[in-house]
Amino acid sequence: MSSAPERTGQGYTTYQETGYPAAPPPTRYAEPQLGLGAWLGRALAGVLMIFSGVLSFATGLAGVTHGGFFLHVSATYPYHWTVHNWGWSELILGLVVVAAGICVFFGFLWARIVGVILAVLSGVASFLFIPFYPFWSIVAIGVDVFVIWALMTTGRRRGI
């Protein structure tokens, strides 16, 4: 009897002596399949990031164009910027958050990491904007907390 391998149609090699298939060839760089939960988590994170970015952009645009719309802060507030300056910072941060949110939809890992950093920065900026427009800032902070949650829980593996 010869122990020469023979090919079968499935890509496995069988040995004539035993009749058992050999181990399948290892696959290199196999991408894990996303389940429905991970896909929905990624979509939620992207939508929330885009929503948070649009909120920041709208706040910034209102601050740049109509600064009188916001409350006037007393001189005792420790972070003294004008509404115009806060508007520009919110405007730029909103554009960057929207761009990162779009990249989260494409599944880039760096977009999730940058998204968490940007959500923290957006939450801090919204916290500092509380004296100018309290209700809107608290809503933006809540959205940023959900963005961080959605980005950090998406793609976790079960098991070890």
Chimera marker file (.cmm) of the C-alpha trace (Angstrom):
<marker_set name="trace">
<marker id="1" x="0.000" y="0.000" z="0.000" r="1" g="1" b="0" radius="0.5"/>
<marker id="2" x="1.162" y="3.431" z="-0.857" r="1" g="1" b="0" radius="0.5"/>
<marker id="3" x="0.773" y="6.318" z="1.526" r="1" g="1" b="0" radius="0.5"/>
<marker id="4" x="0.714" y="8.870" z="-1.253" r="1" g="1" b="0" radius="0.5"/>
<marker id="5" x="-1.885" y="11.561" z="-0.739" r="1" g="1" b="0" radius="0.5"/>
<marker id="6" x="-4.706" y="12.005" z="-3.177" r="1" g="1" b="0" radius="0.5"/>
<marker id="7" x="-6.822" y="15.112" z="-3.678" r="1" g="1" b="0" radius="0.5"/>
<marker id="8" x="-10.527" y="15.233" z="-3.149" r="1" g="1" b="0" radius="0.5"/>
<marker id="9" x="-13.015" y="17.785" z="-4.379" r="1" g="1" b="0" radius="0.5"/>
<marker id="10" x="-13.266" y="19.662" z="-1.077" r="1" g="1" b="0" radius="0.5"/>
<marker id="11" x="-9.653" y="20.730" z="-0.965" r="1" g="1" b="0" radius="0.5"/>
<marker id="12" x="-8.703" y="18.218" z="1.746" r="1" g="1" b="0" radius="0.5"/>
<marker id="13" x="-6.005" y="15.642" z="1.297" r="1" g="1" b="0" radius="0.5"/>
<marker id="14" x="-6.968" y="12.064" z="2.123" r="1" g="1" b="0" radius="0.5"/>
<marker id="15" x="-4.541" y="9.286" z="2.710" r="1" g="1" b="0" radius="0.5"/>
<marker id="16" x="-5.239" y="5.933" z="1.087" r="1" g="1" b="0" radius="0.5"/>
<marker id="17" x="-4.131" y="4.013" z="4.169" r="1" g="1" b="0" radius="0.5"/>
<marker id="18" x="-6.585" y="5.509" z="6.645" r="1" g="1" b="0" radius="0.5"/>
<marker id="19" x="-9.234" y="7.164" z="4.531" r="1" g="1" b="0" radius="0.5"/>
<marker id="20" x="-9.421" y="10.068" z="7.005" r="1" g="1" b="0" radius="0.5"/>
<marker id="21" x="-8.999" y="13.603" z="5.731" r="1" g="1" b="0" radius="0.5"/>
<marker id="22" x="-5.975" y="15.569" z="6.787" r="1" g="1" b="0" radius="0.5"/>
<marker id="23" x="-6.356" y="18.847" z="8.650" r="1" g="1" b="0" radius="0.5"/>
<marker id="24" x="-7.576" y="21.718" z="6.496" r="1" g="1" b="0" radius="0.5"/>
<marker id="25" x="-4.941" y="24.238" z="5.508" r="1" g="1" b="0" radius="0.5"/>
<marker id="26" x="-4.702" y="27.210" z="7.889" r="1" g="1" b="0" radius="0.5"/>
<marker id="27" x="-6.277" y="30.421" z="6.728" r="1" g="1" b="0" radius="0.5"/>
<marker id="28" x="-4.219" y="33.549" z="7.072" r="1" g="1" b="0" radius="0.5"/>
<marker id="29" x="-5.691" y="36.822" z="8.218" r="1" g="1" b="0" radius="0.5"/>
<marker id="30" x="-9.259" y="35.622" z="8.450" r="1" g="1" b="0" radius="0.5"/>
<marker id="31" x="-11.613" y="38.493" z="9.258" r="1" g="1" b="0" radius="0.5"/>
<marker id="32" x="-14.131" y="37.713" z="11.981" r="1" g="1" b="0" radius="0.5"/>
<marker id="33" x="-17.722" y="37.891" z="10.883" r="1" g="1" b="0" radius="0.5"/>
<marker id="34" x="-19.806" y="40.608" z="12.501" r="1" g="1" b="0" radius="0.5"/>
<marker id="35" x="-22.958" y="39.389" z="14.160" r="1" g="1" b="0" radius="0.5"/>
<marker id="36" x="-26.187" y="41.320" z="14.071" r="1" g="1" b="0" radius="0.5"/>
<marker id="37" x="-25.576" y="42.812" z="17.519" r="1" g="1" b="0" radius="0.5"/>
<marker id="38" x="-22.105" y="44.069" z="16.615" r="1" g="1" b="0" radius="0.5"/>
<marker id="39" x="-23.389" y="45.499" z="13.351" r="1" g="1" b="0" radius="0.5"/>
<marker id="40" x="-26.256" y="47.293" z="15.112" r="1" g="1" b="0" radius="0.5"/>
<marker id="41" x="-23.840" y="48.579" z="17.765" r="1" g="1" b="0" radius="0.5"/>
<marker id="42" x="-21.567" y="49.995" z="15.074" r="1" g="1" b="0" radius="0.5"/>
<marker id="43" x="-24.540" y="51.592" z="13.321" r="1" g="1" b="0" radius="0.5"/>
<marker id="44" x="-25.789" y="53.079" z="16.603" r="1" g="1" b="0" radius="0.5"/>
<marker id="45" x="-22.340" y="54.476" z="17.358" r="1" g="1" b="0" radius="0.5"/>
<marker id="46" x="-22.068" y="56.033" z="13.907" r="1" g="1" b="0" radius="0.5"/>
<marker id="47" x="-25.536" y="57.568" z="14.036" r="1" g="1" b="0" radius="0.5"/>
<marker id="48" x="-24.980" y="58.955" z="17.521" r="1" g="1" b="0" radius="0.5"/>
<marker id="49" x="-21.620" y="60.414" z="16.515" r="1" g="1" b="0" radius="0.5"/>
<marker id="50" x="-23.130" y="62.099" z="13.488" r="1" g="1" b="0" radius="0.5"/>
<marker id="51" x="-26.029" y="63.376" z="15.626" r="1" g="1" b="0" radius="0.5"/>
<marker id="52" x="-23.624" y="64.685" z="18.275" r="1" g="1" b="0" radius="0.5"/>
<marker id="53" x="-21.501" y="66.338" z="15.599" r="1" g="1" b="0" radius="0.5"/>
<marker id="54" x="-24.539" y="68.012" z="14.055" r="1" g="1" b="0" radius="0.5"/>
<marker id="55" x="-25.608" y="69.249" z="17.517" r="1" g="1" b="0" radius="0.5"/>
<marker id="56" x="-22.149" y="70.705" z="18.111" r="1" g="1" b="0" radius="0.5"/>
<marker id="57" x="-22.043" y="72.209" z="14.638" r="1" g="1" b="0" radius="0.5"/>
<marker id="58" x="-25.473" y="73.831" z="15.070" r="1" g="1" b="0" radius="0.5"/>
<marker id="59" x="-24.472" y="75.199" z="18.472" r="1" g="1" b="0" radius="0.5"/>
<marker id="60" x="-21.233" y="76.545" z="17.049" r="1" g="1" b="0" radius="0.5"/>
<marker id="61" x="-22.961" y="78.085" z="14.053" r="1" g="1" b="0" radius="0.5"/>
<marker id="62" x="-25.446" y="79.841" z="16.333" r="1" g="1" b="0" radius="0.5"/>
<marker id="63" x="-22.590" y="81.054" z="18.517" r="1" g="1" b="0" radius="0.5"/>
<marker id="64" x="-20.626" y="82.433" z="15.574" r="1" g="1" b="0" radius="0.5"/>
<marker id="65" x="-23.514" y="84.091" z="13.751" r="1" g="1" b="0" radius="0.5"/>
<marker id="66" x="-25.927" y="85.082" z="16.560" r="1" g="1" b="0" radius="0.5"/>
<marker id="67" x="-23.954" y="85.357" z="19.789" r="1" g="1" b="0" radius="0.5"/>
<marker id="68" x="-26.743" y="87.316" z="21.473" r="1" g="1" b="0" radius="0.5"/>
<marker id="69" x="-28.971" y="84.233" z="21.375" r="1" g="1" b="0" radius="0.5"/>
<marker id="70" x="-27.099" y="82.657" z="24.278" r="1" g="1" b="0" radius="0.5"/>
<marker id="71" x="-27.115" y="83.668" z="27.926" r="1" g="1" b="0" radius="0.5"/>
<marker id="72" x="-24.576" y="86.194" z="29.070" r="1" g="1" b="0" radius="0.5"/>
<marker id="73" x="-22.254" y="84.781" z="31.667" r="1" g="1" b="0" radius="0.5"/>
<marker id="74" x="-21.193" y="86.767" z="34.684" r="1" g="1" b="0" radius="0.5"/>
<marker id="75" x="-17.596" y="87.794" z="35.095" r="1" g="1" b="0" radius="0.5"/>
<marker id="76" x="-17.102" y="85.213" z="37.868" r="1" g="1" b="0" radius="0.5"/>
<marker id="77" x="-17.175" y="82.257" z="35.458" r="1" g="1" b="0" radius="0.5"/>
<marker id="78" x="-13.624" y="80.811" z="35.525" r="1" g="1" b="0" radius="0.5"/>
<marker id="79" x="-13.497" y="79.881" z="31.819" r="1" g="1" b="0" radius="0.5"/>
<marker id="80" x="-13.779" y="83.229" z="30.149" r="1" g="1" b="0" radius="0.5"/>
<marker id="81" x="-14.271" y="82.938" z="26.423" r="1" g="1" b="0" radius="0.5"/>
<marker id="82" x="-16.651" y="84.901" z="24.327" r="1" g="1" b="0" radius="0.5"/>
<marker id="83" x="-19.637" y="83.186" z="22.771" r="1" g="1" b="0" radius="0.5"/>
<marker id="84" x="-17.968" y="83.752" z="19.400" r="1" g="1" b="0" radius="0.5"/>
<marker id="85" x="-14.878" y="81.781" z="20.490" r="1" g="1" b="0" radius="0.5"/>
<marker id="86" x="-16.957" y="78.971" z="21.942" r="1" g="1" b="0" radius="0.5"/>
<marker id="87" x="-18.916" y="78.912" z="18.706" r="1" g="1" b="0" radius="0.5"/>
<marker id="88" x="-15.802" y="78.363" z="16.619" r="1" g="1" b="0" radius="0.5"/>
<marker id="89" x="-14.557" y="75.577" z="18.869" r="1" g="1" b="0" radius="0.5"/>
<marker id="90" x="-17.949" y="73.823" z="18.767" r="1" g="1" b="0" radius="0.5"/>
<marker id="91" x="-18.187" y="74.339" z="15.005" r="1" g="1" b="0" radius="0.5"/>
<marker id="92" x="-14.809" y="72.730" z="14.288" r="1" g="1" b="0" radius="0.5"/>
<marker id="93" x="-15.323" y="69.931" z="16.800" r="1" g="1" b="0" radius="0.5"/>
<marker id="94" x="-18.730" y="69.163" z="15.290" r="1" g="1" b="0" radius="0.5"/>
<marker id="95" x="-17.288" y="68.795" z="11.796" r="1" g="1" b="0" radius="0.5"/>
<marker id="96" x="-14.554" y="66.445" z="13.003" r="1" g="1" b="0" radius="0.5"/>
<marker id="97" x="-17.050" y="64.321" z="14.978" r="1" g="1" b="0" radius="0.5"/>
<marker id="98" x="-19.313" y="63.992" z="11.917" r="1" g="1" b="0" radius="0.5"/>
<marker id="99" x="-16.343" y="62.899" z="9.775" r="1" g="1" b="0" radius="0.5"/>
<marker id="100" x="-15.287" y="60.311" z="12.371" r="1" g="1" b="0" radius="0.5"/>
<marker id="101" x="-18.892" y="59.092" z="12.667" r="1" g="1" b="0" radius="0.5"/>
<marker id="102" x="-19.015" y="58.442" z="8.945" r="1" g="1" b="0" radius="0.5"/>
<marker id="103" x="-15.763" y="56.485" z="9.204" r="1" g="1" b="0" radius="0.5"/>
<marker id="104" x="-17.253" y="54.344" z="11.987" r="1" g="1" b="0" radius="0.5"/>
<marker id="105" x="-19.842" y="53.129" z="9.462" r="1" g="1" b="0" radius="0.5"/>
<marker id="106" x="-17.005" y="51.856" z="7.277" r="1" g="1" b="0" radius="0.5"/>
<marker id="107" x="-15.681" y="49.814" z="10.199" r="1" g="1" b="0" radius="0.5"/>
<marker id="108" x="-12.328" y="51.472" z="10.772" r="1" g="1" b="0" radius="0.5"/>
<marker id="109" x="-10.854" y="50.637" z="14.167" r="1" g="1" b="0" radius="0.5"/>
<marker id="110" x="-9.033" y="53.966" z="14.290" r="1" g="1" b="0" radius="0.5"/>
<marker id="111" x="-12.391" y="55.725" z="13.842" r="1" g="1" b="0" radius="0.5"/>
<marker id="112" x="-13.729" y="54.026" z="16.978" r="1" g="1" b="0" radius="0.5"/>
<marker id="113" x="-10.654" y="55.064" z="18.974" r="1" g="1" b="0" radius="0.5"/>
<marker id="114" x="-10.769" y="58.622" z="17.635" r="1" g="1" b="0" radius="0.5"/>
<marker id="115" x="-14.533" y="58.650" z="18.215" r="1" g="1" b="0" radius="0.5"/>
<marker id="116" x="-14.130" y="57.905" z="21.907" r="1" g="1" b="0" radius="0.5"/>
<marker id="117" x="-11.511" y="60.660" z="22.237" r="1" g="1" b="0" radius="0.5"/>
<marker id="118" x="-13.695" y="63.119" z="20.324" r="1" g="1" b="0" radius="0.5"/>
<marker id="119" x="-16.769" y="62.215" z="22.369" r="1" g="1" b="0" radius="0.5"/>
<marker id="120" x="-14.843" y="62.923" z="25.562" r="1" g="1" b="0" radius="0.5"/>
<marker id="121" x="-13.656" y="66.262" z="24.130" r="1" g="1" b="0" radius="0.5"/>
<marker id="122" x="-17.174" y="67.083" z="22.972" r="1" g="1" b="0" radius="0.5"/>
<marker id="123" x="-18.562" y="66.252" z="26.412" r="1" g="1" b="0" radius="0.5"/>
<marker id="124" x="-15.986" y="68.496" z="28.079" r="1" g="1" b="0" radius="0.5"/>
<marker id="125" x="-16.730" y="71.296" z="25.611" r="1" g="1" b="0" radius="0.5"/>
<marker id="126" x="-20.455" y="70.903" z="26.253" r="1" g="1" b="0" radius="0.5"/>
<marker id="127" x="-19.829" y="70.959" z="29.983" r="1" g="1" b="0" radius="0.5"/>
<marker id="128" x="-17.913" y="74.214" z="29.646" r="1" g="1" b="0" radius="0.5"/>
<marker id="129" x="-20.751" y="75.594" z="27.480" r="1" g="1" b="0" radius="0.5"/>
<marker id="130" x="-23.387" y="74.982" z="30.219" r="1" g="1" b="0" radius="0.5"/>
<marker id="131" x="-23.503" y="78.631" z="31.424" r="1" g="1" b="0" radius="0.5"/>
<marker id="132" x="-24.305" y="79.826" z="27.905" r="1" g="1" b="0" radius="0.5"/>
<marker id="133" x="-27.051" y="77.319" z="27.057" r="1" g="1" b="0" radius="0.5"/>
<marker id="134" x="-27.729" y="74.814" z="29.874" r="1" g="1" b="0" radius="0.5"/>
<marker id="135" x="-30.427" y="72.558" z="28.415" r="1" g="1" b="0" radius="0.5"/>
<marker id="136" x="-28.736" y="72.036" z="25.049" r="1" g="1" b="0" radius="0.5"/>
<marker id="137" x="-25.400" y="71.337" z="26.740" r="1" g="1" b="0" radius="0.5"/>
<marker id="138" x="-26.863" y="68.686" z="29.023" r="1" g="1" b="0" radius="0.5"/>
<marker id="139" x="-28.522" y="66.960" z="26.049" r="1" g="1" b="0" radius="0.5"/>
<marker id="140" x="-25.192" y="67.018" z="24.182" r="1" g="1" b="0" radius="0.5"/>
<marker id="141" x="-23.393" y="65.530" z="27.200" r="1" g="1" b="0" radius="0.5"/>
<marker id="142" x="-25.977" y="62.730" z="27.346" r="1" g="1" b="0" radius="0.5"/>
<marker id="143" x="-25.529" y="61.969" z="23.656" r="1" g="1" b="0" radius="0.5"/>
<marker id="144" x="-21.742" y="61.931" z="24.130" r="1" g="1" b="0" radius="0.5"/>
<marker id="145" x="-22.074" y="59.425" z="26.978" r="1" g="1" b="0" radius="0.5"/>
<marker id="146" x="-24.124" y="57.146" z="24.720" r="1" g="1" b="0" radius="0.5"/>
<marker id="147" x="-21.554" y="57.562" z="21.925" r="1" g="1" b="0" radius="0.5"/>
<marker id="148" x="-18.778" y="56.435" z="24.265" r="1" g="1" b="0" radius="0.5"/>
<marker id="149" x="-20.888" y="53.499" z="25.440" r="1" g="1" b="0" radius="0.5"/>
<marker id="150" x="-21.752" y="52.409" z="21.891" r="1" g="1" b="0" radius="0.5"/>
<marker id="151" x="-18.160" y="52.691" z="20.672" r="1" g="1" b="0" radius="0.5"/>
<marker id="152" x="-16.686" y="50.839" z="23.631" r="1" g="1" b="0" radius="0.5"/>
<marker id="153" x="-19.143" y="47.919" z="23.580" r="1" g="1" b="0" radius="0.5"/>
<marker id="154" x="-19.184" y="47.290" z="19.834" r="1" g="1" b="0" radius="0.5"/>
<marker id="155" x="-17.173" y="44.301" z="18.682" r="1" g="1" b="0" radius="0.5"/>
<marker id="156" x="-16.479" y="42.665" z="22.050" r="1" g="1" b="0" radius="0.5"/>
<marker id="157" x="-15.778" y="38.983" z="21.843" r="1" g="1" b="0" radius="0.5"/>
<marker id="158" x="-17.388" y="36.459" z="24.112" r="1" g="1" b="0" radius="0.5"/>
<marker id="159" x="-15.275" y="34.104" z="26.119" r="1" g="1" b="0" radius="0.5"/>
<marker id="160" x="-11.729" y="34.648" z="27.258" r="1" g="1" b="0" radius="0.5"/>
<link id1="1" id2="2" r="1" g="1" b="0" radius="0.2"/>
<link id1="2" id2="3" r="1" g="1" b="0" radius="0.2"/>
<link id1="3" id2="4" r="1" g="1" b="0" radius="0.2"/>
<link id1="4" id2="5" r="1" g="1" b="0" radius="0.2"/>
<link id1="5" id2="6" r="1" g="1" b="0" radius="0.2"/>
<link id1="6" id2="7" r="1" g="1" b="0" radius="0.2"/>
<link id1="7" id2="8" r="1" g="1" b="0" radius="0.2"/>
<link id1="8" id2="9" r="1" g="1" b="0" radius="0.2"/>
<link id1="9" id2="10" r="1" g="1" b="0" radius="0.2"/>
<link id1="10" id2="11" r="1" g="1" b="0" radius="0.2"/>
<link id1="11" id2="12" r="1" g="1" b="0" radius="0.2"/>
<link id1="12" id2="13" r="1" g="1" b="0" radius="0.2"/>
<link id1="13" id2="14" r="1" g="1" b="0" radius="0.2"/>
<link id1="14" id2="15" r="1" g="1" b="0" radius="0.2"/>
<link id1="15" id2="16" r="1" g="1" b="0" radius="0.2"/>
<link id1="16" id2="17" r="1" g="1" b="0" radius="0.2"/>
<link id1="17" id2="18" r="1" g="1" b="0" radius="0.2"/>
<link id1="18" id2="19" r="1" g="1" b="0" radius="0.2"/>
<link id1="19" id2="20" r="1" g="1" b="0" radius="0.2"/>
<link id1="20" id2="21" r="1" g="1" b="0" radius="0.2"/>
<link id1="21" id2="22" r="1" g="1" b="0" radius="0.2"/>
<link id1="22" id2="23" r="1" g="1" b="0" radius="0.2"/>
<link id1="23" id2="24" r="1" g="1" b="0" radius="0.2"/>
<link id1="24" id2="25" r="1" g="1" b="0" radius="0.2"/>
<link id1="25" id2="26" r="1" g="1" b="0" radius="0.2"/>
<link id1="26" id2="27" r="1" g="1" b="0" radius="0.2"/>
<link id1="27" id2="28" r="1" g="1" b="0" radius="0.2"/>
<link id1="28" id2="29" r="1" g="1" b="0" radius="0.2"/>
<link id1="29" id2="30" r="1" g="1" b="0" radius="0.2"/>
<link id1="30" id2="31" r="1" g="1" b="0" radius="0.2"/>
<link id1="31" id2="32" r="1" g="1" b="0" radius="0.2"/>
<link id1="32" id2="33" r="1" g="1" b="0" radius="0.2"/>
<link id1="33" id2="34" r="1" g="1" b="0" radius="0.2"/>
<link id1="34" id2="35" r="1" g="1" b="0" radius="0.2"/>
<link id1="35" id2="36" r="1" g="1" b="0" radius="0.2"/>
<link id1="36" id2="37" r="1" g="1" b="0" radius="0.2"/>
<link id1="37" id2="38" r="1" g="1" b="0" radius="0.2"/>
<link id1="38" id2="39" r="1" g="1" b="0" radius="0.2"/>
<link id1="39" id2="40" r="1" g="1" b="0" radius="0.2"/>
<link id1="40" id2="41" r="1" g="1" b="0" radius="0.2"/>
<link id1="41" id2="42" r="1" g="1" b="0" radius="0.2"/>
<link id1="42" id2="43" r="1" g="1" b="0" radius="0.2"/>
<link id1="43" id2="44" r="1" g="1" b="0" radius="0.2"/>
<link id1="44" id2="45" r="1" g="1" b="0" radius="0.2"/>
<link id1="45" id2="46" r="1" g="1" b="0" radius="0.2"/>
<link id1="46" id2="47" r="1" g="1" b="0" radius="0.2"/>
<link id1="47" id2="48" r="1" g="1" b="0" radius="0.2"/>
<link id1="48" id2="49" r="1" g="1" b="0" radius="0.2"/>
<link id1="49" id2="50" r="1" g="1" b="0" radius="0.2"/>
<link id1="50" id2="51" r="1" g="1" b="0" radius="0.2"/>
<link id1="51" id2="52" r="1" g="1" b="0" radius="0.2"/>
<link id1="52" id2="53" r="1" g="1" b="0" radius="0.2"/>
<link id1="53" id2="54" r="1" g="1" b="0" radius="0.2"/>
<link id1="54" id2="55" r="1" g="1" b="0" radius="0.2"/>
<link id1="55" id2="56" r="1" g="1" b="0" radius="0.2"/>
<link id1="56" id2="57" r="1" g="1" b="0" radius="0.2"/>
<link id1="57" id2="58" r="1" g="1" b="0" radius="0.2"/>
<link id1="58" id2="59" r="1" g="1" b="0" radius="0.2"/>
<link id1="59" id2="60" r="1" g="1" b="0" radius="0.2"/>
<link id1="60" id2="61" r="1" g="1" b="0" radius="0.2"/>
<link id1="61" id2="62" r="1" g="1" b="0" radius="0.2"/>
<link id1="62" id2="63" r="1" g="1" b="0" radius="0.2"/>
<link id1="63" id2="64" r="1" g="1" b="0" radius="0.2"/>
<link id1="64" id2="65" r="1" g="1" b="0" radius="0.2"/>
<link id1="65" id2="66" r="1" g="1" b="0" radius="0.2"/>
<link id1="66" id2="67" r="1" g="1" b="0" radius="0.2"/>
<link id1="67" id2="68" r="1" g="1" b="0" radius="0.2"/>
<link id1="68" id2="69" r="1" g="1" b="0" radius="0.2"/>
<link id1="69" id2="70" r="1" g="1" b="0" radius="0.2"/>
<link id1="70" id2="71" r="1" g="1" b="0" radius="0.2"/>
<link id1="71" id2="72" r="1" g="1" b="0" radius="0.2"/>
<link id1="72" id2="73" r="1" g="1" b="0" radius="0.2"/>
<link id1="73" id2="74" r="1" g="1" b="0" radius="0.2"/>
<link id1="74" id2="75" r="1" g="1" b="0" radius="0.2"/>
<link id1="75" id2="76" r="1" g="1" b="0" radius="0.2"/>
<link id1="76" id2="77" r="1" g="1" b="0" radius="0.2"/>
<link id1="77" id2="78" r="1" g="1" b="0" radius="0.2"/>
<link id1="78" id2="79" r="1" g="1" b="0" radius="0.2"/>
<link id1="79" id2="80" r="1" g="1" b="0" radius="0.2"/>
<link id1="80" id2="81" r="1" g="1" b="0" radius="0.2"/>
<link id1="81" id2="82" r="1" g="1" b="0" radius="0.2"/>
<link id1="82" id2="83" r="1" g="1" b="0" radius="0.2"/>
<link id1="83" id2="84" r="1" g="1" b="0" radius="0.2"/>
<link id1="84" id2="85" r="1" g="1" b="0" radius="0.2"/>
<link id1="85" id2="86" r="1" g="1" b="0" radius="0.2"/>
<link id1="86" id2="87" r="1" g="1" b="0" radius="0.2"/>
<link id1="87" id2="88" r="1" g="1" b="0" radius="0.2"/>
<link id1="88" id2="89" r="1" g="1" b="0" radius="0.2"/>
<link id1="89" id2="90" r="1" g="1" b="0" radius="0.2"/>
<link id1="90" id2="91" r="1" g="1" b="0" radius="0.2"/>
<link id1="91" id2="92" r="1" g="1" b="0" radius="0.2"/>
<link id1="92" id2="93" r="1" g="1" b="0" radius="0.2"/>
<link id1="93" id2="94" r="1" g="1" b="0" radius="0.2"/>
<link id1="94" id2="95" r="1" g="1" b="0" radius="0.2"/>
<link id1="95" id2="96" r="1" g="1" b="0" radius="0.2"/>
<link id1="96" id2="97" r="1" g="1" b="0" radius="0.2"/>
<link id1="97" id2="98" r="1" g="1" b="0" radius="0.2"/>
<link id1="98" id2="99" r="1" g="1" b="0" radius="0.2"/>
<link id1="99" id2="100" r="1" g="1" b="0" radius="0.2"/>
<link id1="100" id2="101" r="1" g="1" b="0" radius="0.2"/>
<link id1="101" id2="102" r="1" g="1" b="0" radius="0.2"/>
<link id1="102" id2="103" r="1" g="1" b="0" radius="0.2"/>
<link id1="103" id2="104" r="1" g="1" b="0" radius="0.2"/>
<link id1="104" id2="105" r="1" g="1" b="0" radius="0.2"/>
<link id1="105" id2="106" r="1" g="1" b="0" radius="0.2"/>
<link id1="106" id2="107" r="1" g="1" b="0" radius="0.2"/>
<link id1="107" id2="108" r="1" g="1" b="0" radius="0.2"/>
<link id1="108" id2="109" r="1" g="1" b="0" radius="0.2"/>
<link id1="109" id2="110" r="1" g="1" b="0" radius="0.2"/>
<link id1="110" id2="111" r="1" g="1" b="0" radius="0.2"/>
<link id1="111" id2="112" r="1" g="1" b="0" radius="0.2"/>
<link id1="112" id2="113" r="1" g="1" b="0" radius="0.2"/>
<link id1="113" id2="114" r="1" g="1" b="0" radius="0.2"/>
<link id1="114" id2="115" r="1" g="1" b="0" radius="0.2"/>
<link id1="115" id2="116" r="1" g="1" b="0" radius="0.2"/>
<link id1="116" id2="117" r="1" g="1" b="0" radius="0.2"/>
<link id1="117" id2="118" r="1" g="1" b="0" radius="0.2"/>
<link id1="118" id2="119" r="1" g="1" b="0" radius="0.2"/>
<link id1="119" id2="120" r="1" g="1" b="0" radius="0.2"/>
<link id1="120" id2="121" r="1" g="1" b="0" radius="0.2"/>
<link id1="121" id2="122" r="1" g="1" b="0" radius="0.2"/>
<link id1="122" id2="123" r="1" g="1" b="0" radius="0.2"/>
<link id1="123" id2="124" r="1" g="1" b="0" radius="0.2"/>
<link id1="124" id2="125" r="1" g="1" b="0" radius="0.2"/>
<link id1="125" id2="126" r="1" g="1" b="0" radius="0.2"/>
<link id1="126" id2="127" r="1" g="1" b="0" radius="0.2"/>
<link id1="127" id2="128" r="1" g="1" b="0" radius="0.2"/>
<link id1="128" id2="129" r="1" g="1" b="0" radius="0.2"/>
<link id1="129" id2="130" r="1" g="1" b="0" radius="0.2"/>
<link id1="130" id2="131" r="1" g="1" b="0" radius="0.2"/>
<link id1="131" id2="132" r="1" g="1" b="0" radius="0.2"/>
<link id1="132" id2="133" r="1" g="1" b="0" radius="0.2"/>
<link id1="133" id2="134" r="1" g="1" b="0" radius="0.2"/>
<link id1="134" id2="135" r="1" g="1" b="0" radius="0.2"/>
<link id1="135" id2="136" r="1" g="1" b="0" radius="0.2"/>
<link id1="136" id2="137" r="1" g="1" b="0" radius="0.2"/>
<link id1="137" id2="138" r="1" g="1" b="0" radius="0.2"/>
<link id1="138" id2="139" r="1" g="1" b="0" radius="0.2"/>
<link id1="139" id2="140" r="1" g="1" b="0" radius="0.2"/>
<link id1="140" id2="141" r="1" g="1" b="0" radius="0.2"/>
<link id1="141" id2="142" r="1" g="1" b="0" radius="0.2"/>
<link id1="142" id2="143" r="1" g="1" b="0" radius="0.2"/>
<link id1="143" id2="144" r="1" g="1" b="0" radius="0.2"/>
<link id1="144" id2="145" r="1" g="1" b="0" radius="0.2"/>
<link id1="145" id2="146" r="1" g="1" b="0" radius="0.2"/>
<link id1="146" id2="147" r="1" g="1" b="0" radius="0.2"/>
<link id1="147" id2="148" r="1" g="1" b="0" radius="0.2"/>
<link id1="148" id2="149" r="1" g="1" b="0" radius="0.2"/>
<link id1="149" id2="150" r="1" g="1" b="0" radius="0.2"/>
<link id1="150" id2="151" r="1" g="1" b="0" radius="0.2"/>
<link id1="151" id2="152" r="1" g="1" b="0" radius="0.2"/>
<link id1="152" id2="153" r="1" g="1" b="0" radius="0.2"/>
<link id1="153" id2="154" r="1" g="1" b="0" radius="0.2"/>
<link id1="154" id2="155" r="1" g="1" b="0" radius="0.2"/>
<link id1="155" id2="156" r="1" g="1" b="0" radius="0.2"/>
<link id1="156" id2="157" r="1" g="1" b="0" radius="0.2"/>
<link id1="157" id2="158" r="1" g="1" b="0" radius="0.2"/>
<link id1="158" id2="159" r="1" g="1" b="0" radius="0.2"/>
<link id1="159" id2="160" r="1" g="1" b="0" radius="0.2"/>
</marker_set>
